[in-house]
Amino acid sequence: MRFKNNKKKKKILGPITVMLIISAVIMIASLITSSLGVRAERTVIVNGKLETSLITPNNILSIDGIKYLFSNILLNFKMFEPLVLFIISLIAYGIADASGLLQMLFKPFRRIKPYFITMLVVLLGFISTMIGEYSFVILMPLVGYLYKYINRNSVLGIVTVFLGITLGYASGIIFNYDTYLLGTLTQMAATIDVDPNYTYNNFSTLYIMLASMAVMVPILAKLIDVKIAPKFKKPLLEESDSNYSKKGLIFSAVAFVIMTLIVVYLIVPGFLGSGILLDNNQTTYIAKLFTTGAPFKEGIMLIFLIMMMVCSFIYGKISKNIETSKGFTESLSKSLYNSGYLFALMFFASQMIAILDWTGLGELVTCKIVEVLSMFQFSGALLIFVFFILVVVMTLVMPSTLGKWTVVSPLIVPLFMRSNITPDLTQFIFQVADGIGKSITPLYAFFIVLLGFMHHNNADEDYDISVFGTIKLILPTVLIMLAFWIVFIIIWYLSGFPLGISGYTTL
């Protein structure tokens, strides 16, 4: 990324070039490690028992690997979930912007001091975990428009909310499905080897989540304003020619409330015909909402798109910013103009991630790290520190949260329990460190989405968007937050304060 103070244009590697290089490195690494017979022990829980097996990397340059590359190139792109989410998000916000609704909503925010805006955005990132990774595609463009209309740099806003989501992913006070899934693995790991009576409580870390949010939100906001914001120049204020309509805003708000109530009716059982968007094959309500294949989970972006279209259409018609049906339909695709580069970016990202998954190198490195950690007799605060750092390292090569915890929890949860540290605290540490690692790895799909939204909002080409430039921009803030998180968790552990409802630091 080229910062505003740079007079001489630097030669940089574009994101697509970097992804091609990373893909080549993964390919060569798979060839070398498979040729050398590198292997690792993989311990997972199967039917209530620990099963250990040896895993080896798959050579992508073998005959089978080359067949995979050629036969799955289109499937990899089609199955790249962020692509669809990205498109829907651009369409939804495109119509909202064209209608003038966003300008109307964000105009009052001009009176708020910049630091409080930053803190509000970071807080929004922290508490957005209820919708999981959908938060990236919903919040990043939203904040981009917010910053645009309060005369701050849109790219800065997108980076800010991205850091809020990743660095605070474990601290959202609203319970989410990811934590539920991790909790099931935590419970199995704890009961199978140490304590058969242990039960994971979904709210066992509520107190530390609230406290960490209260502490970390202002710290992160201050770091962003001091270390990142000065790298972005302030755009020239352009007054919009959109018509403002209080009547349009009121009617849009009424429509939003009505649609929200309809959605609530569709996801809450117990009423006549209600709850039809739930997967009733599941036993818990959170699983009925968010399990793979659940109508609500699969359709949440459609719900978002419909609500944005309806509210925008109402506001646009009343304010006369959109006077014809043709104008409305044209506004739907306006935000997709000149998006060819973004689709190319997503295409190469999908292949890079698919190659990594097929080779199994990320899982191999993770299992090796778990092996090494299990060999040492760390305990207490030192164990917390070492584990935190190692999870960050694991995440750089294996961003999948659930995939990592599947191979980490069977060994690490009992290890912590034998050191008198509860599974609840162990999982919390893992989730915090996992989010930190995701913020700085280009192997994470939503890091690529970050680059896409940055590029899309870089209208004046003030910045050269690059992988390493973006990492360089945010890395000092991430490292400082890493240190704050470690200190915070260790202090909480040493204090012995309860983690949450029936949740404690020690057994």
N, C-alpha and C positions, 0 to 999 in steps of 0.2 A: 504494500500500500504506500503510495507516495503522499507524504504529508505536505501540508500547505507551505511550510517554510523551505522546502527544498526547491532550489532554483534550477538545478540541473536534473534532468529526467534520468532516473535510474533504469537500468536494464533489469527487467523482472521476468520471472517465469509465470505465465498465466496459469490459472487453475487447471485447465484441461491438460496442459503440458505436464504439470506436476502430477496429476492423476495417472497419466500415461507412464511417467517415470516410476511412481510408486507401484503401479501394476507390474512393470518390468522387474522391479526389485523383488516383489512377492514371488514372481515366477522363478527367478534365479534362485531365491532362497529355498523355494520348494524343491528345486532340482538338487541343490547342494545338500540340504538336510535329509532328503529321502535317500540320496546316494550314500551318505555317511551313516545311515541307519539310526538317525537321532530319534529317540522315543521318550515317552513320559508316561507315568502312571496316572490313570484317570479313574477316580473313585466317585461313583454316583449311587443314588438310592433307587433300587428296583424292587418293587413289591415288598417294601418294608425291610429290605436287607441291603447292606453295603456290598457293592460289586466293584471290584478293581480290575482294570484291563490295561494293556499297553496300547498306546496310540502312537501312530507314526504319521508324518505329513504326507499328503498326496501330491505327487509331482504333476503339476499342470502342464509341463512340457513333455509328458509321456503321451503315448498313443491315446489312452483314455482321456487324458486331460485336454488334448487338442480336439478330440471329438466333442468333449463337453463345451469347449469354447465356441465351436462352430454351430453346434446344435441348440445352444441356449442363449445366444446373443440377444435375440428378440424377446425371449421369455424373461431374461434378466431385466431388460428395460421395462417391459410391461408390468412386471411384478414389483418394481421399485416404488413402494408406497408413497414416499415424499413427492413424486412426480404428480400424481393425481391430486394430492392435497394442495400442492403448490398452485396448480391450475385453478382449482376451485376457489382458493383464497384470492388469487388475482382477479378473477371474475367478480367475486362478491364485493371486494373493496373498490373495484373499478366502477361499478354501478353506484355504489355509495358515494364515491367522490364526484362522479359526474352529476349526481342529483343535487349536490351541494350540502348533503346531510352531514358529512364529516366536517366541513368548514364550520357549519352551524354548531355542531357539538363541541368542537375544540376551541372556538373563539374565546370563551371565558378563561381558558387556561393560560392565556397570554399574561394575565395579571399575577400569576403564581411565580415565585422566584425559581430560577433554574435548578438549584439544589433540591428543592422540594419536588419539582417535576421528576428529577432523576430518582429520588427516593420513592416516589409514587410508582414509577415504572419498575424499579427493582422489586418493590413489594408485590406488584402485580405478577411479576415473574415467579416470586416465591410461592404465592398462593394459587398458582394456576395448575398445580399438579393433579387436580381432580380429573382433568381431561387428558392427563398423560402427555405424550409427545405431540398431540394435536395443538398444544399450547404454542408451539413454535410457529406453525403456519397461521394461527389466528392472531397471535399477539405481535409478531414481528412487523407485518405490514400495517397493523393498526397503529403501533407506536411510530412507525415511519411517517404516517400521515399526521399524527399528533405533532411530531417535531416539525414537520413541514409548515403546519399552520400556526405554530407558536414562534416561528422564525428561528428554529434551531435546525441543525443538520440532520436530515432523515437517516443517513447512514449511521450516525452516532446513536440515534434512538434505537435502531435495529440491533446494534452491538450491545447496547445497554440492556435491553430486554432479554437478549440471548444469554448474557452473563447472569441476569437475575434468575432465569429458568434453570440453567445448568448448575450454578454455584449454590443455589438454594433448593435443589430438587428434593432433598430429603426433609425439608423444613416446611413444606406446605401443610397448613393446619387442617385442610380438608382431606379426609382419607381417600386414597386412590387405589386403583386396581393393581398397579405395579407392586405397591407395598403388600397388598393381600397375597399376591402370587409368591413374592419373596418370603412372606411369613409362613406359607404352607411348607416351603422347603426348609425354613429355619426350624419349624416344629419337628419335622421328620428327622432332621440332623441331630436335634437335641434329644429326642426320645429314643432313637435307635441305638445310641451308644452310651449315654450318660444318665439321663433322667426320664424314665418312661412316663412320668406324671406331668411333664412340662406341657403347657398349652400357650400358644402364642396369642397375645391379646392385641387386637388391631389398634388400640389406643394406649398401648403400653409406653410409647415414647412421646405422648402428647405434650408433657411439660417441657421437655428439652427442645421439642420442635418450636413451641411458642417462645421460649427464652432465646433460642438461637436466632429466630426470625427478628426478635426485638433488638438483638445485638448486631447481627450481621447485615441487616438491611441498611442502616445508616452508615456502617463502615464501608460496605461495597459502594454505596452511592457516592460517598466522599472520595474514594479511590478513583472511581470513574470520572468524576469532575476534575480531579487533580491530575491524573495520569493519562487519561484517554481523551477527554473533551478538548483540551488545548491543541490536540493534533488535527482537529477539524475546524475549518473556517466557517464562520457564520454566513449563511446565505443572505442574499439581498431580499428584503421583504417585498413580496409581490401581493398586492391586494387582489383578492379574487373578484371576478365580475359576476359571481353567482348571486342570486337573489336570496336574501334571508327571510325566513317566514316562521314566526312563532306559532302560527296556526298549523303549519306543516309539521313542525316539530311535535306539537301536542298530539296531532292525529297519528303520527308515526309512533310515538310513545305508547299510545293506546293500542295500536296494532301489535306492537312488540309485547305488551303485557298479555294481550289475548292469546297470541301465539305461544308465549311462554306457558300460560296456563294449559293450553292444549297439549304441549309437550309433557308437562307434569302429569296430566291425565293419562297420557300414553305410556308413561314409565312407572306409575304408582298403581299397584294392584289394590283390589278390595272394593272397587266401585263397578257399576254396571258397564261392562265392555272395556274397562281400563286395563292398563298394563300390557297392551298388545305388542309393544316394542321390547319386551323382556324375553330372554331365553329361559323358559320355565323348566328346561332340563337341568338347570343348575340349582344348587341348594342354598346358596347365599345371595342376598340381594345385589351386592357389588358384582358378583360373578354374572348374575342375570343381566346386568347392565352392560358390562364391559368384556365379557369373555369373547374370544374369537368366534365370529358368526352371529353374535347377538344383534338383533335388528337395530337397537339404539347405537351400539358401538360402530357398526358398519355404516349407519346412516347419519352419524353426528355431523359430518361435513355437509350433507344434503340439507339437514335441518338448519344449519348455519347459513347456507346459501339462500334457502327460501326466505328465512327471516330477514336477511340483508336485502334481498330483492324486493320484498313486499314493503318494508319500511322505506327503502330508497325510492321506490315507485311512488308511494303516497307523498313523500316529501317533495320529490321532483315535480309532480303534477300540481300540487298546491302552490309551490313556490314559483312554478313556471320555468324551472331550470330544465325540465324535460317536458316538452309540450306535445310530442307525438309518440305513437308506439314505435315508429321507426327510430326515433332518437333514443328510446329506451333500449331497443334491441342492439343498436350500434354501441351504446355505452357498455353493454355486457362484454363485448370483445375488445373495447378500447384499450384496456390495461394489458392485453396480450400482444399488442402491436410491438414489433421489434423484439420478440421474445425468442428468436431463433437460437441465440447464444445460450439462453437459459436451458432450452431443451437439449442442446449439445452437451452442456455441463452435466445435466442429469443423466444423459446417456452414458458418458464415460465414467461417471461416479457409480452408476449401477453395475457396470462391468468390473470396476475395481473392487467393489465390496463383494460381488459374487465370486470373483477369483480368490479373494481372501477366505471366504467361507468354504469354498470347495477344497482348497489346500489344507485347511485345518491348522494353519500356522498359529493363528491367534489362540486357539484352544491349547495347542501344544505349549506355547510360551506360558500361558496361564497355569497349566498343570505343573510345569517345571517350577514356577515360582511357589506354588502351593507345596510342592515336594520339599523345596529348600526351607520354607518357613516352618514346616512340620518337624524338621530335623533339629531345630534350635530350641533351647529351653528358655525362651523369652516369657516374661510374665508381667502383669500389671501395666503401668504406664508405658514401659518400653515396648511391650507387645502391641499396645494400641498404636503407638507411633510407627513401628515397623510395618504393621499390617496396613495402616492408612496409606503410607507411601507406596507399598507394593500394589495395592488396589489401583492407585492412580496409574502406575506403570502397566499393570494388566490391561487397563481400559484403553491405553494408547494403541494396543494391538488387537483388543477384543472388546469393542464398545457395547456389545449386547449385555444388558444388565442381567436378564434372566439366564442367559447362557452361561455367564460367568458364575453366578451364584449357584447354579446347578452343579458345577464342578468344584466350587470353593467351599460351600457350606458343609458338605459331609465331613470334611477334615477340620475346617477352621472353627466351626461352632463348638464341637467337642473340645478342641484345643483351648479356646477361650473359657469354656466352662471349667476345665481342669485348673485354669488360672483364677477361678472364682469370679469370672466376668459373665454376666448374663447373655443369653442369645439375643435379647432385645437390644442391648447396647451394641453387640457385635453387628447386627444387621444395620443399625443406624449409622455406625462408622462406615460400613460398606457402601451404603447409599450416598453418603456425603462425598466420599472419595471417588465413587463412580461418576458422580456429576462433575467433579473437578476434572477428571481425566477426559470426559467427553467434550469439555469446553476447548480443548487444545489438540484434538486429534482429527486429521482430515479423513480418517477411516470411519468416522461417525456420520451417518447419512444426513443428520440435521445440521452438522457443521457445513456440509455442502449446501444445504438449504439457506443457511446464513449467508454464504457467499453469493447465492442466487439473488436473495433479497437485497443485499448490499449493491450488487451490480444493477439491479432493476431500479433502485432509487438513486443511482449515481448519474442522474440525468445530464449534468453539466460536465461529466467526466473529470471531476475534481480530483479523483483518486484512482490509482491503479490497483484494482482489486486483485489480490493474490493470496494464495494459501499461506505462504511463509510470512508475508507482510501482515496479514490478519493475526496470525499467531504471535508475531513479534509485538504487535500493537497491544494485545490483551494479556500476554504472558506475565509481565510484571504484576499486574493486578491479580491474576490467578494465583501466582506464587505467594503473594502477601495474604490473600484470602486462605490459601492452603495452611499457612502458618497460624493464622487466627483460628481456623477451624480445629486444628490439632490442639492448640493451647486450650481452647474452649472445652473440647471434649475431655481432655485429661483433667482439667480443673473440676468439671462436673463429676467425673469418675472418682477423683480423690475426695471430693466433698461428701459423696454418698447421698446426694439429693435424689429423690425418686425421679425416674425417667418420665413417668406418666401414670395413668390409672393402672394400678397393680403392676407397675413396671419399675424395676430397680437396677442399679448398676452392678451389684454383686449378688451372688446366690445366697 
